[in-house]
Amino acid sequence: MTSEPEAPETGNFAVAVLLLVAGLATASLSGAFLKLMAAELNVAVMTFGRYAGYLVVLLPIAMWRYGRQVVMPPAAPTQFLRATLILGATLSFVFSVRYLPLANTVAILYIYPFIVALLSPWLLGERAGAAIWFGVVCGFIGILIVMRPDLGVINVGTIAAIMTGGFYAFHIIVTRKLANAAPALVSNTYMALVAIMLIAPLAWAWWQPVSLNQAGVLFVMGAINAVSHLLIIAAFARASAPALAPFTYSEIVAAVGWGLLFFADIPDAITIVGMAVIIASGVMVSQSGKLGRLVARRRGAGAGG
């Protein structure tokens, strides 16, 4: 079965933007649930439960549409590698939100477009222009503003957030190497299948009692994440990736809102300035030629975390 066609340029752009923003806000809500559960359950059990809820929603839909391609996708070894990168991103994200406000973690992990920009000339053969490099430098400054690193103190949460961004960046590069080998729904579902298989032995080894309430939250968290990916896939079916790329940064804004609602985390003025610099720089980078399609495509075709 062939891959889904490229998103049309003439789609309903307003609807696409609304779907994308809704999908990113929902994904950020799933991150808020992760932070809520991080104090109660260990990383392995929580991650297993999250992917279980994810698959309950997506697996029947994917199997109905694509059949056994879901478990035997094209370029399976590379798809497997991409799945391990998503799992790494999930685990490092969980560690990060244990120690940092949700909005800070999401802002810092958005280092990934800048990592992609730095590595693309060597790993993808895609040259970066002056606008991209200027955006990379400005974005790094914005991330430093949010982090405000104390060189005398190792902040585990900050390191984990940077690792999350790193995993996402390499995930984008691997996705590019696959060159749309499979439909987005197939890739996302297969990634979740691989991730749950990889985390299952650790969840078994470190199993802890899970209450009915905790199990319900884990299921809802995974289901919310699955719904977010369906919304994002629908968005990219209606508008082109470069056109939607600037709106991917709405996830940072959503994370601020969920952090305020769930944890009463109010970013200070310096953090807000840093987030604004990251968003502005990211928009500049994502709108620069092929890299814009790459960064945006991460949401449309490979966001399996």
Residue pairs with C-beta under 8 A, 6 or more apart in sequence:
1 66
1 69
1 183
3 180
3 181
3 182
3 183
4 180
4 183
4 184
4 237
6 240
7 236
7 237
7 238
7 239
7 240
7 241
7 300
8 238
8 239
8 240
9 239
9 240
9 243
11 237
11 238
11 239
11 240
12 238
12 239
13 238
13 239
13 243
15 238
16 235
16 236
16 238
16 239
16 243
16 244
17 235
17 239
17 244
17 247
19 231
19 232
19 234
19 235
19 238
20 231
20 232
20 235
20 236
20 244
20 247
20 248
20 250
20 299
21 247
21 250
21 254
22 231
23 228
23 229
23 230
23 231
23 232
23 234
23 235
23 299
24 228
24 232
24 247
24 248
24 250
24 251
24 254
24 299
25 250
25 251
25 254
25 257
26 224
26 225
26 227
26 228
26 231
27 225
27 228
27 229
27 232
27 251
27 303
28 102
28 106
28 251
28 254
28 255
28 258
29 224
29 228
29 254
29 258
30 50
30 221
30 222
30 224
30 225
30 228
31 93
31 97
31 102
31 105
31 106
31 255
31 258
32 102
32 255
32 258
32 259
32 261
32 262
32 263
33 217
33 220
33 221
33 224
34 46
34 50
34 93
34 94
34 97
34 221
35 97
35 98
35 102
35 262
35 263
36 217
36 262
37 46
37 214
37 217
37 218
37 221
38 46
38 94
38 97
38 98
39 98
40 214
41 49
41 208
41 210
41 214
41 218
42 206
42 208
43 91
43 94
43 95
44 199
44 202
44 203
44 205
44 206
45 203
45 206
45 207
45 208
45 210
46 94
46 218
47 87
47 90
47 91
47 94
47 195
47 199
47 203
48 196
48 199
48 200
48 203
49 210
49 215
49 218
49 219
49 221
49 222
50 90
50 218
50 221
50 222
50 225
51 192
51 195
51 196
51 199
51 222
52 196
52 218
52 219
52 222
53 218
53 219
53 220
53 221
53 222
53 223
53 225
53 226
54 192
54 222
54 223
54 225
54 226
55 189
55 192
55 193
55 196
55 222
55 226
56 219
56 222
56 223
56 226
57 222
57 223
57 226
57 227
58 185
58 188
58 189
58 192
58 226
58 229
58 230
59 70
59 189
59 192
59 193
61 185
61 230
62 70
62 185
62 186
62 188
62 189
63 70
65 183
65 185
66 183
66 185
66 186
69 182
69 186
70 186
70 189
70 190
70 193
71 190
71 193
73 79
73 181
73 182
73 186
73 187
73 190
74 181
74 182
75 178
75 181
75 182
78 174
78 177
78 178
78 181
79 178
79 181
79 182
79 187
79 190
79 191
79 194
80 194
81 174
82 171
82 174
82 175
82 178
82 187
82 191
82 302
82 304
83 190
83 191
83 192
83 193
83 194
83 195
83 198
83 304
84 194
84 195
84 198
85 167
85 168
85 170
85 171
85 174
86 167
86 171
86 191
86 195
86 302
86 304
86 305
87 194
87 195
87 198
87 199
87 305
88 163
88 167
89 109
89 164
89 167
89 168
89 171
89 305
90 195
90 305
92 160
92 161
92 163
92 164
92 167
93 105
93 109
93 160
93 161
93 164
93 305
95 156
95 157
95 160
96 105
96 108
96 109
96 157
96 158
96 160
96 161
96 164
97 105
97 157
98 156
98 157
99 155
99 156
99 157
99 158
99 160
100 108
100 155
100 157
100 158
100 161
101 259
101 263
101 265
101 267
102 255
102 258
102 259
102 262
102 263
102 265
103 252
103 255
103 256
103 259
103 265
103 267
103 271
103 275
104 146
104 157
104 161
104 267
104 271
105 157
105 160
105 161
105 164
105 255
106 251
106 252
106 255
107 143
107 146
107 252
107 255
107 271
107 274
107 275
107 278
108 143
108 146
108 147
108 158
108 161
108 162
108 164
108 165
109 161
109 162
109 164
109 165
109 168
110 139
110 143
110 165
110 249
110 251
110 252
110 278
110 282
111 139
111 140
111 143
111 162
111 165
111 166
111 169
112 165
112 166
112 168
112 169
112 172
112 295
112 298
113 139
113 169
113 282
113 285
113 286
113 291
113 295
114 135
114 136
114 139
114 140
114 143
114 281
114 282
114 285
115 165
115 166
115 169
116 169
116 172
116 173
116 291
116 294
116 295
117 128
117 132
117 133
117 135
117 136
117 285
117 291
118 136
119 169
119 173
120 126
120 127
120 128
120 173
120 291
120 294
121 127
121 128
123 173
124 173
124 176
124 177
124 294
126 290
126 291
126 294
128 136
128 288
128 291
129 288
129 289
131 284
131 285
131 288
132 284
132 285
132 288
132 289
132 291
134 284
135 281
135 282
135 284
135 285
135 288
136 281
136 285
138 277
138 280
138 281
138 284
139 277
139 278
139 281
139 282
139 285
141 277
141 281
142 274
142 275
142 276
142 277
142 278
142 280
142 281
143 274
143 278
144 274
145 270
145 271
145 273
145 274
145 277
146 271
146 274
146 275
146 278
147 155
147 158
147 274
148 270
149 155
149 158
168 298
168 305
171 298
171 302
172 294
172 295
172 297
172 298
172 302
175 187
175 297
175 298
175 301
175 302
176 294
176 297
178 187
180 301
182 190
184 233
184 236
184 300
184 301
184 302
185 233
187 301
187 302
187 304
188 229
188 233
188 302
188 303
188 304
190 304
191 302
191 304
191 305
192 304
195 304
210 218
225 305
229 303
229 304
232 299
232 300
232 303
233 300
235 244
235 300
236 244
236 296
236 297
236 299
236 300
236 301
240 293
241 292
241 293
241 296
241 297
241 300
242 286
242 287
242 292
242 293
242 296
244 296
244 299
244 300
245 283
245 286
245 287
245 292
245 293
245 295
245 296
246 282
246 283
246 286
246 287
248 282
248 286
248 295
248 296
248 299
249 278
249 279
249 282
249 283
252 275
252 278
252 279
256 267
256 275
259 265
259 267
260 266
267 275
282 295
285 291
285 292
285 295
286 292
286 295
286 296
